[in-house]
Amino acid sequence: MPFADRRRARWLLAAVGGLLVLAVLVSLALLLPGKDDPKPVASGAAGASASASPSATTPTPTPTSGATPSPSASATSGAPETPGADGTPDDLDGTTDDGSTGSTGSGGGHRTGGGSGPVRVGGPGTPAPSRTQPQPQTPPPGGTPSPGPSPSGSGSPTPSPSPSPSTSPSPSPSTGPSPSPSPSDGSCPAALEPQVMVTCNLAPGGPTLFRLPVSQARDMVIVQVSSKLYGMVPRLFGPDGKQVACDVSPDTYSYGPARCVTNGAGTYTLRLYDYDTKPLPITLSYLPVFSTDKCVALSAADRSLGRPTMYDGVVPLGKAGDCYAGDFATGDLLRMLHSSLVAGVFDATGAEVCSKGDWSVLDCRLAGTAPYRVVVQYGGYLDRTYRLALSRLSGPEGCPVVEPQAYGVAPDLTDVSRCRILRVPADGHYTFRGTGEIGDKSGALYRSDATQLCPDGECDLKAGDYTYTVAPSIYEIPYAMVLRSAADTRGCTVGRDDQMASGAPVETFDSAGQDRCRTLPTASGDSVFLRNGTAKGETVRYRVLDAAGAVQCQGNTVYDTYDVCRLTGAAPFRLVLTATGAFNYRVMIQRVGETAGCVPWAGSEYGTGSGARTGLSGTRADGTLETCFTVPADHPAAELLNYRLEGPQFESVLHLVDPSGTEFCQIVAGRTDVCRPPAGRPYTALLTYGRGLGGYTLVRRDATPSAACDLPASSGKVGGPGAGVAFDTSVDVHCTAFDAAAADLLKVGVRANTDKTSAEVTVVDAEGRTVCRGWGTECRVTGSTRYVALVAARNPGDWTPFPGTLDVWRLATAAGWAPECAAHPVSADGFDQRSGVLTDAAPLYCAVLEMRPGQRVDVAAANDDFLARHGLTVAGRENWADADTAYTCTRDDPNTGISTVCTYNGTTTGHAVLLFTPGRAHLPLAFTLQGARPGTGTERSGVPQWIGPAVATVGGYVEMTVRGTGLGLNSQIDLLPENNRYDNPPVRPLRVSADGTELHVRINLGYAYVGGYDLLVRGAAYKKGVPSPGYLPKAFQVVKG
C-alpha cells in the first residue's frame, strides 16, 4: 500500500471511531497482509532519547603470528527480492523480517543465543516472509554487554607496525576519512563510510536504513553490528533493490560479521530492524574489502620471510575488521602469523581461500584469483587486540645464507631472522638444526617450491638452496643454524680407544652449536665401550659415524650414558658430540678386548671367611666413573655374580660383554644373578658407578651342578630341619647341591626370624639354567635330576644380614604325596581345628586336599605371632613349577591377618597340598588351623549371643569373649560404633572352643570411638536397634580411661 493511502486510512479511522476503535482497527491491520505496516524510518530521523554522537576512529592494526579460522560460512547466492510498488525493495518497508535464516524465535529477526554454525542470509530455500509482526524478545538473564562508548575519530586506527629491524621499512597506510556527525539526538545517520564506526539508536518498532557506497563492480562487503538485541540479522540490498546473499557467523551476543559478495558498483542499502518498543543502541561499521583504500599495503620488506613487519592492532566492538593487502600471486605459499583473533584470506571474487583460529600459524597456498586480501575480524562483545605478520614462504626473501660449517666452530646465536637459506654444495647426507643458547629450536626445511622435506633434521640432499624456518611464532627468536655433511671431517681431532688407561677428561662446550668430532683408531669389525656423563650427571648427545657418515650407534637422551658400539662400517670412524649449550661433558671410549687399564677378575668360593671367599675389592681411579675387569677363558659355563659399592648403589650396573661386543648379562647393584658367558672365550666386565663413587667388591662363583658347595646335601625330608646360613658381608653366598628324580616335586626356601627378608634363594638345574628365584619365599622345582640351591644376602648395602635357614623338601614323588602330607587330609568345604607347634626341627605342617575348578578354601591360622608373619599356601601337581600357578592365595582380612583364601583356577579336579610355614615368624610357633564353612553371614560365622566384658577402656588391646553357636576362627565379627563417622575397631580371633560356643578375640581400641557399639556378623541382614540372628545392638561400650 503506498504511503499516502496509509496516511488517509489512519486519518479516517481517527475521525470516526475514537481511540478505542482506532486501537481495534490497528490491531486488525497488523494481522492482515499489506495493511497498515509500520512506516520505515529513514536513517537520520529522530530516534530515542539516548544520544550518541559517533566520531569514528581508525583502529591501529599490527600483524601477528598465526591465522585464525574465520567465521565458518561460505558466500552463497540467494534469490533476489523484487522492488515493491513504490520502488522500495519489498523487504525494506518493514512488512517482512521473519529472520528465518538461522535465527530462532517466532518469526523474529533475533536469537536468544549464539548459533552453532554459519547463518545464510538471502540464500535459496528461505521460507516465505511472515506478515505477522514478531514480539520483542528480552535477552537472557545475566544481561548483555553494552555496545561500548561512542568512538571518537576514525573507526579503524591506522595500523602501526611494531618496531622492526631496519631492513623492514614501516608501512604507511592511508588515514581514513572522518565520519559525518550523527544527529545530536542519537538517531542513526543516513549513510555509512567505509571503516568508520557509528554508534547510534535504532528507532523502535521498525526498520532503519543505511546507505553504503561500493565503488568496485565485484566486492566483498563486511558488515558488523553490535547490539543488545540478540540475533539482529543485517540485510543488504543492491542498487536494484534486490537482496544480496550474505553469510553470517552467529555469535553469542550478535550476528556478525556478515560477509556479502556484491556484483555491481553503486549505493547499497543496509536494513536493521528493531522489534522492541524502545530505541536500541547499536555500534556498526562496514568494510568494502576491495573498494576501500583503507587496507594496509605491505611492501616487499613488510612481507619478507626473514624479518616480516609485525603489526599490533585492535578490533573494537562493532568494527567490521582490519584489512591487509600485499602483492601475493596465485600459487604463492603465504605464511600468516597472528594471535588472538580470526584472520581470513580472500581472493578477488570474495571467496575465502583459507583461515585460522586464535593464536596460530597458517601456511596458505593461494588458490583462486588475485589480488588477495587478509582480513582480521572479531564478532564478539569486547575490544580485542591482535598481532599479525604476513610473509611469502615461496620465493623467500630476507633469509641469511648458511653453508656447511667445520666442527668446533661456535655459530652466531643472536640472529633473529625467521629463516635461513641452506646452501648445499654437493649431493650427500646432511644434518641440520636450529639451536639457541639453551637447547635446539624446532623448525622445518623446504624446497624451492615451498614443499617440506627432511622432518627429522637429516636426509640426503641434492646440491642447491633450501629454506629453513624456525618454528613460527609472533615473537622473535634468536638462534643459529648448524649445517653439516655427514662425511665432513673438517675440525675433527684425533681420538683414542684405550681411555681406561689413557684417561677421559672432562671437557667443555663454550657455546651451543660448537659440535666436536674425534677420529677413532678402531678397526672395522671391532666394538667399543662408550661411557657418557660427568660426576654431576651432565650428558651429551653423541653419534659414532663411519667414513661415509653412516650411524654406527647414537645417544639422544640424558639416559644414554652407556653403550657397546659395534663398528660394522668402513674406517675411519668418528665420534661426533652435539653442543646444545655451554656445559661440561665427558665421553670415555674403550675398545672391547683392550685390557690396558682393566683389572683381572678371579673366581671365588662359597661360604664366609677370608681368602678366595671375599671376592675382588678395589677403588676406582681418580676422575673415572667406571672400572674395567677381564675374565679369562677358563670360566665355568654358568656363574653366580654379585657386587657391592661403598656408598650409594643407585644407577650402578655391571655389564658383561663377550669379545664380539655382545652384552650377555647385566647386573644392578644389590642383585645376585646367574650368567652364562661364552664357553671357552674370555669376556670383559665394565662397572658403571652411577652415584656410588667409593670402593667396590665383586664376586663371581661357579653355578654349575659340579660346584663345590659349602653346605651339605639336603635329604629332602618333608618337615625336617634345614641348613643354617650366616653372612659376614652382603656379598657372601652359600650353596647346597642335591640329587632328585625328574618326577619329584620339591620346595626350596630360605627363612629368617626377622621382620626383614635377609636372603634370597636361586635354584639352578643340571643344565645350568636358573629354574627358580625368590626372596625368602617358596621356590618350587621339578623335572631335573640335580639342583644347586644358592643363598645370597638380600640387602645390597655393606652390612651383615641376619642369619637364616635353607629348607629343601621333597613333597611328592612319582608314587604320590609325601607321607608327612598324606597323613593330614582336609576338605576345601571346611575342616575342624588342626593344632600344632612349628620348631627348628619341624618347621612345616603339610596337609592334602582336592579342589573343584573355581573352588575356594578359606583357612584361618591363629598363632602366637602377633604380626601374623606366617606363611600359608596351597600348591598342586598342576603347574607345580610354573610361576603362574593354577592356585592363588591372598590374605582375606588385612585387619585381623589370620585368614587366607586360596582359589583353584584349573579345569579339572585339583590335587594339592596345604603348606603352613613360619614365614618370618619366630620359632617355636604354636598354631591352630581351621577351614571356613561355605557361605556368608551366620552360615559361615555362626550366631553370637553375648560379648564380654561389656565395658572396656579406650586405648591399646583388649581380649574379649564371644559366646554363641557355630563360632570358629573364621568368624567375621564387626563392632559398629553408634557414631558412624568412626571406623570399626579390628576384631581378631585368637582361639575357639571345640564345640564352637566360645570364641576368644583381641580388639584394638587404640583409636576407638568412646561410646556404644553394636555387634554384627559380617554379611548378616539387620535393622538398626532390632536384635536378630547375627546382630546384637548396644552389645559393647568403650569408656574413657
Secondary structure in CASP SS format (residue, H / E / C, confidence):
PFRMAT SS
TARGET T0000
AUTHOR 0000-0000-0000
METHOD secondary structure of the structure
MODEL  1
M C 1.00
P C 1.00
F H 1.00
A H 1.00
D H 1.00
R H 1.00
R H 1.00
R H 1.00
A H 1.00
R H 1.00
W H 1.00
L H 1.00
L H 1.00
A H 1.00
A H 1.00
V H 1.00
G H 1.00
G H 1.00
L H 1.00
L H 1.00
V H 1.00
L H 1.00
A H 1.00
V H 1.00
L H 1.00
V H 1.00
S H 1.00
L H 1.00
A H 1.00
L H 1.00
L H 1.00
L C 1.00
P C 1.00
G C 1.00
K C 1.00
D C 1.00
D C 1.00
P C 1.00
K C 1.00
P C 1.00
V E 1.00
A C 1.00
S C 1.00
G C 1.00
A C 1.00
A C 1.00
G C 1.00
A C 1.00
S C 1.00
A C 1.00
S C 1.00
A C 1.00
S C 1.00
P C 1.00
S C 1.00
A C 1.00
T C 1.00
T C 1.00
P C 1.00
T C 1.00
P C 1.00
T E 1.00
P C 1.00
T E 1.00
S C 1.00
G C 1.00
A C 1.00
T C 1.00
P C 1.00
S C 1.00
P C 1.00
S C 1.00
A C 1.00
S C 1.00
A C 1.00
T C 1.00
S C 1.00
G C 1.00
A C 1.00
P C 1.00
E C 1.00
T C 1.00
P E 1.00
G C 1.00
A C 1.00
D C 1.00
G C 1.00
T C 1.00
P E 1.00
D H 1.00
D H 1.00
L H 1.00
D C 1.00
G C 1.00
T C 1.00
T C 1.00
D C 1.00
D C 1.00
G C 1.00
S C 1.00
T C 1.00
G C 1.00
S C 1.00
T C 1.00
G C 1.00
S C 1.00
G C 1.00
G C 1.00
G C 1.00
H C 1.00
R C 1.00
T C 1.00
G C 1.00
G C 1.00
G C 1.00
S C 1.00
G C 1.00
P C 1.00
V E 1.00
R E 1.00
V E 1.00
G C 1.00
G C 1.00
P C 1.00
G C 1.00
T C 1.00
P C 1.00
A C 1.00
P C 1.00
S C 1.00
R C 1.00
T C 1.00
Q C 1.00
P C 1.00
Q C 1.00
P C 1.00
Q C 1.00
T C 1.00
P C 1.00
P C 1.00
P C 1.00
G C 1.00
G C 1.00
T C 1.00
P C 1.00
S C 1.00
P C 1.00
G C 1.00
P C 1.00
S C 1.00
P C 1.00
S C 1.00
G C 1.00
S C 1.00
G C 1.00
S C 1.00
P C 1.00
T C 1.00
P C 1.00
S E 1.00
P E 1.00
S C 1.00
P C 1.00
S C 1.00
P C 1.00
S C 1.00
T C 1.00
S C 1.00
P C 1.00
S C 1.00
P C 1.00
S C 1.00
P C 1.00
S C 1.00
T C 1.00
G C 1.00
P C 1.00
S C 1.00
P C 1.00
S C 1.00
P C 1.00
S C 1.00
P C 1.00
S C 1.00
D C 1.00
G C 1.00
S E 1.00
C C 1.00
P C 1.00
A C 1.00
A E 1.00
L C 1.00
E C 1.00
P C 1.00
Q C 1.00
V C 1.00
M C 1.00
V E 1.00
T E 1.00
C E 1.00
N E 1.00
L E 1.00
A C 1.00
P C 1.00
G C 1.00
G E 1.00
P E 1.00
T E 1.00
L E 1.00
F E 1.00
R E 1.00
L E 1.00
P E 1.00
V E 1.00
S C 1.00
Q C 1.00
A C 1.00
R C 1.00
D E 1.00
M E 1.00
V E 1.00
I E 1.00
V E 1.00
Q E 1.00
V E 1.00
S E 1.00
S E 1.00
K C 1.00
L C 1.00
Y C 1.00
G C 1.00
M C 1.00
V C 1.00
P C 1.00
R E 1.00
L E 1.00
F E 1.00
G C 1.00
P C 1.00
D C 1.00
G C 1.00
K C 1.00
Q E 1.00
V C 1.00
A C 1.00
C E 1.00
D E 1.00
V E 1.00
S E 1.00
P E 1.00
D C 1.00
T C 1.00
Y C 1.00
S C 1.00
Y E 1.00
G E 1.00
P E 1.00
A E 1.00
R E 1.00
C E 1.00
V E 1.00
T E 1.00
N C 1.00
G C 1.00
A C 1.00
G E 1.00
T E 1.00
Y E 1.00
T E 1.00
L E 1.00
R E 1.00
L E 1.00
Y E 1.00
D E 1.00
Y C 1.00
D C 1.00
T C 1.00
K C 1.00
P C 1.00
L E 1.00
P E 1.00
I E 1.00
T E 1.00
L E 1.00
S E 1.00
Y E 1.00
L E 1.00
P E 1.00
V C 1.00
F C 1.00
S C 1.00
T C 1.00
D C 1.00
K C 1.00
C C 1.00
V E 1.00
A E 1.00
L C 1.00
S C 1.00
A C 1.00
A C 1.00
D C 1.00
R C 1.00
S C 1.00
L C 1.00
G C 1.00
R C 1.00
P C 1.00
T C 1.00
M C 1.00
Y E 1.00
D E 1.00
G E 1.00
V E 1.00
V E 1.00
P C 1.00
L C 1.00
G C 1.00
K C 1.00
A C 1.00
G C 1.00
D E 1.00
C E 1.00
Y E 1.00
A E 1.00
G E 1.00
D C 1.00
F C 1.00
A C 1.00
T C 1.00
G C 1.00
D C 1.00
L E 1.00
L E 1.00
R E 1.00
M E 1.00
L E 1.00
H E 1.00
S E 1.00
S C 1.00
L C 1.00
V E 1.00
A E 1.00
G E 1.00
V E 1.00
F E 1.00
D C 1.00
A C 1.00
T C 1.00
G C 1.00
A C 1.00
E E 1.00
V E 1.00
C E 1.00
S E 1.00
K E 1.00
G C 1.00
D C 1.00
W C 1.00
S E 1.00
V E 1.00
L E 1.00
D E 1.00
C E 1.00
R E 1.00
L C 1.00
A C 1.00
G C 1.00
T C 1.00
A C 1.00
P C 1.00
Y E 1.00
R E 1.00
V E 1.00
V E 1.00
V E 1.00
Q E 1.00
Y C 1.00
G C 1.00
G C 1.00
Y C 1.00
L C 1.00
D C 1.00
R E 1.00
T E 1.00
Y E 1.00
R E 1.00
L E 1.00
A E 1.00
L E 1.00
S E 1.00
R E 1.00
L C 1.00
S C 1.00
G C 1.00
P C 1.00
E C 1.00
G C 1.00
C C 1.00
P C 1.00
V E 1.00
V E 1.00
E C 1.00
P C 1.00
Q C 1.00
A C 1.00
Y C 1.00
G C 1.00
V C 1.00
A C 1.00
P C 1.00
D C 1.00
L C 1.00
T C 1.00
D C 1.00
V C 1.00
S C 1.00
R C 1.00
C E 1.00
R E 1.00
I E 1.00
L E 1.00
R E 1.00
V E 1.00
P C 1.00
A C 1.00
D C 1.00
G E 1.00
H E 1.00
Y E 1.00
T E 1.00
F E 1.00
R E 1.00
G E 1.00
T E 1.00
G C 1.00
E C 1.00
I C 1.00
G C 1.00
D E 1.00
K E 1.00
S C 1.00
G E 1.00
A E 1.00
L E 1.00
Y E 1.00
R C 1.00
S C 1.00
D C 1.00
A C 1.00
T C 1.00
Q E 1.00
L E 1.00
C C 1.00
P C 1.00
D C 1.00
G C 1.00
E E 1.00
C E 1.00
D E 1.00
L E 1.00
K C 1.00
A C 1.00
G E 1.00
D E 1.00
Y E 1.00
T E 1.00
Y E 1.00
T E 1.00
V E 1.00
A C 1.00
P C 1.00
S C 1.00
I C 1.00
Y C 1.00
E C 1.00
I C 1.00
P C 1.00
Y C 1.00
A E 1.00
M E 1.00
V E 1.00
L E 1.00
R E 1.00
S E 1.00
A C 1.00
A C 1.00
D C 1.00
T C 1.00
R C 1.00
G C 1.00
C C 1.00
T E 1.00
V E 1.00
G C 1.00
R C 1.00
D C 1.00
D E 1.00
Q H 1.00
M H 1.00
A H 1.00
S H 1.00
G C 1.00
A C 1.00
P C 1.00
V C 1.00
E E 1.00
T E 1.00
F C 1.00
D C 1.00
S C 1.00
A C 1.00
G C 1.00
Q C 1.00
D C 1.00
R E 1.00
C E 1.00
R E 1.00
T E 1.00
L E 1.00
P C 1.00
T C 1.00
A C 1.00
S C 1.00
G C 1.00
D C 1.00
S E 1.00
V E 1.00
F E 1.00
L E 1.00
R E 1.00
N E 1.00
G C 1.00
T C 1.00
A C 1.00
K C 1.00
G C 1.00
E C 1.00
T C 1.00
V C 1.00
R E 1.00
Y E 1.00
R E 1.00
V E 1.00
L E 1.00
D C 1.00
A C 1.00
A C 1.00
G C 1.00
A C 1.00
V E 1.00
Q E 1.00
C E 1.00
Q E 1.00
G E 1.00
N C 1.00
T C 1.00
V C 1.00
Y C 1.00
D C 1.00
T C 1.00
Y E 1.00
D E 1.00
V E 1.00
C E 1.00
R E 1.00
L C 1.00
T C 1.00
G C 1.00
A C 1.00
A C 1.00
P C 1.00
F E 1.00
R E 1.00
L E 1.00
V E 1.00
L E 1.00
T E 1.00
A C 1.00
T C 1.00
G C 1.00
A C 1.00
F C 1.00
N E 1.00
Y E 1.00
R C 1.00
V E 1.00
M E 1.00
I E 1.00
Q E 1.00
R E 1.00
V C 1.00
G C 1.00
E C 1.00
T C 1.00
A C 1.00
G C 1.00
C C 1.00
V E 1.00
P E 1.00
W C 1.00
A C 1.00
G C 1.00
S C 1.00
E C 1.00
Y C 1.00
G E 1.00
T C 1.00
G C 1.00
S C 1.00
G H 1.00
A H 1.00
R H 1.00
T C 1.00
G C 1.00
L E 1.00
S E 1.00
G E 1.00
T E 1.00
R C 1.00
A C 1.00
D C 1.00
G C 1.00
T C 1.00
L C 1.00
E E 1.00
T E 1.00
C E 1.00
F E 1.00
T E 1.00
V E 1.00
P C 1.00
A C 1.00
D C 1.00
H C 1.00
P C 1.00
A C 1.00
A C 1.00
E E 1.00
L E 1.00
L E 1.00
N E 1.00
Y E 1.00
R E 1.00
L E 1.00
E C 1.00
G C 1.00
P C 1.00
Q C 1.00
F C 1.00
E C 1.00
S C 1.00
V E 1.00
L E 1.00
H E 1.00
L E 1.00
V E 1.00
D C 1.00
P C 1.00
S C 1.00
G C 1.00
T C 1.00
E E 1.00
F E 1.00
C E 1.00
Q E 1.00
I E 1.00
V E 1.00
A C 1.00
G C 1.00
R C 1.00
T C 1.00
D E 1.00
V E 1.00
C E 1.00
R C 1.00
P C 1.00
P C 1.00
A C 1.00
G C 1.00
R C 1.00
P C 1.00
Y E 1.00
T E 1.00
A E 1.00
L E 1.00
L E 1.00
T E 1.00
Y C 1.00
G C 1.00
R C 1.00
G C 1.00
L C 1.00
G C 1.00
G E 1.00
Y E 1.00
T E 1.00
L E 1.00
V E 1.00
R E 1.00
R E 1.00
D E 1.00
A C 1.00
T C 1.00
P C 1.00
S C 1.00
A C 1.00
A C 1.00
C C 1.00
D C 1.00
L C 1.00
P C 1.00
A C 1.00
S C 1.00
S C 1.00
G C 1.00
K C 1.00
V C 1.00
G C 1.00
G C 1.00
P C 1.00
G C 1.00
A E 1.00
G E 1.00
V E 1.00
A C 1.00
F C 1.00
D C 1.00
T C 1.00
S C 1.00
V C 1.00
D C 1.00
V E 1.00
H E 1.00
C E 1.00
T E 1.00
A E 1.00
F E 1.00
D E 1.00
A C 1.00
A C 1.00
A C 1.00
A C 1.00
D C 1.00
L E 1.00
L E 1.00
K E 1.00
V E 1.00
G E 1.00
V E 1.00
R E 1.00
A C 1.00
N C 1.00
T C 1.00
D C 1.00
K C 1.00
T C 1.00
S C 1.00
A E 1.00
E E 1.00
V E 1.00
T E 1.00
V E 1.00
V E 1.00
D C 1.00
A C 1.00
E C 1.00
G C 1.00
R C 1.00
T E 1.00
V E 1.00
C E 1.00
R E 1.00
G E 1.00
W C 1.00
G C 1.00
T C 1.00
E C 1.00
C E 1.00
R E 1.00
V E 1.00
T C 1.00
G C 1.00
S C 1.00
T C 1.00
R E 1.00
Y E 1.00
V E 1.00
A E 1.00
L E 1.00
V E 1.00
A E 1.00
A E 1.00
R C 1.00
N C 1.00
P C 1.00
G C 1.00
D C 1.00
W C 1.00
T C 1.00
P C 1.00
F C 1.00
P C 1.00
G E 1.00
T E 1.00
L E 1.00
D E 1.00
V E 1.00
W E 1.00
R E 1.00
L E 1.00
A E 1.00
T E 1.00
A C 1.00
A C 1.00
G E 1.00
W E 1.00
A C 1.00
P H 1.00
E H 1.00
C H 1.00
A H 1.00
A C 1.00
H C 1.00
P E 1.00
V C 1.00
S C 1.00
A C 1.00
D C 1.00
G C 1.00
F E 1.00
D E 1.00
Q E 1.00
R E 1.00
S E 1.00
G E 1.00
V E 1.00
L E 1.00
T C 1.00
D C 1.00
A C 1.00
A C 1.00
P C 1.00
L C 1.00
Y E 1.00
C E 1.00
A E 1.00
V E 1.00
L E 1.00
E E 1.00
M E 1.00
R C 1.00
P C 1.00
G C 1.00
Q C 1.00
R E 1.00
V E 1.00
D E 1.00
V E 1.00
A E 1.00
A E 1.00
A E 1.00
N E 1.00
D C 1.00
D C 1.00
F C 1.00
L C 1.00
A C 1.00
R C 1.00
H C 1.00
G E 1.00
L E 1.00
T E 1.00
V E 1.00
A E 1.00
G E 1.00
R C 1.00
E C 1.00
N C 1.00
W C 1.00
A C 1.00
D C 1.00
A C 1.00
D C 1.00
T C 1.00
A C 1.00
Y E 1.00
T E 1.00
C E 1.00
T E 1.00
R E 1.00
D C 1.00
D C 1.00
P C 1.00
N C 1.00
T C 1.00
G C 1.00
I C 1.00
S E 1.00
T E 1.00
V E 1.00
C E 1.00
T E 1.00
Y E 1.00
N C 1.00
G C 1.00
T C 1.00
T C 1.00
T C 1.00
G E 1.00
H E 1.00
A E 1.00
V E 1.00
L E 1.00
L E 1.00
F E 1.00
T E 1.00
P C 1.00
G C 1.00
R C 1.00
A C 1.00
H C 1.00
L C 1.00
P C 1.00
L E 1.00
A E 1.00
F E 1.00
T E 1.00
L E 1.00
Q E 1.00
G E 1.00
A C 1.00
R C 1.00
P C 1.00
G C 1.00
T C 1.00
G C 1.00
T H 1.00
E H 1.00
R H 1.00
S H 1.00
G C 1.00
V E 1.00
P E 1.00
Q E 1.00
W E 1.00
I E 1.00
G E 1.00
P C 1.00
A C 1.00
V E 1.00
A E 1.00
T E 1.00
V C 1.00
G C 1.00
G C 1.00
Y E 1.00
V E 1.00
E E 1.00
M E 1.00
T E 1.00
V E 1.00
R E 1.00
G E 1.00
T E 1.00
G C 1.00
L C 1.00
G C 1.00
L C 1.00
N C 1.00
S C 1.00
Q C 1.00
I E 1.00
D E 1.00
L E 1.00
L E 1.00
P E 1.00
E C 1.00
N C 1.00
N C 1.00
R C 1.00
Y C 1.00
D C 1.00
N C 1.00
P C 1.00
P C 1.00
V E 1.00
R E 1.00
P E 1.00
L E 1.00
R E 1.00
V E 1.00
S C 1.00
A C 1.00
D C 1.00
G C 1.00
T C 1.00
E E 1.00
L E 1.00
H E 1.00
V E 1.00
R E 1.00
I E 1.00
N E 1.00
L C 1.00
G C 1.00
Y C 1.00
A C 1.00
Y C 1.00
V C 1.00
G E 1.00
G E 1.00
Y E 1.00
D E 1.00
L E 1.00
L E 1.00
V E 1.00
R C 1.00
G C 1.00
A C 1.00
A C 1.00
Y C 1.00
K E 1.00
K C 1.00
G C 1.00
V E 1.00
P C 1.00
S E 1.00
P C 1.00
G C 1.00
Y E 1.00
L E 1.00
P E 1.00
K E 1.00
A E 1.00
F E 1.00
Q E 1.00
V E 1.00
V E 1.00
K C 1.00
G C 1.00
END
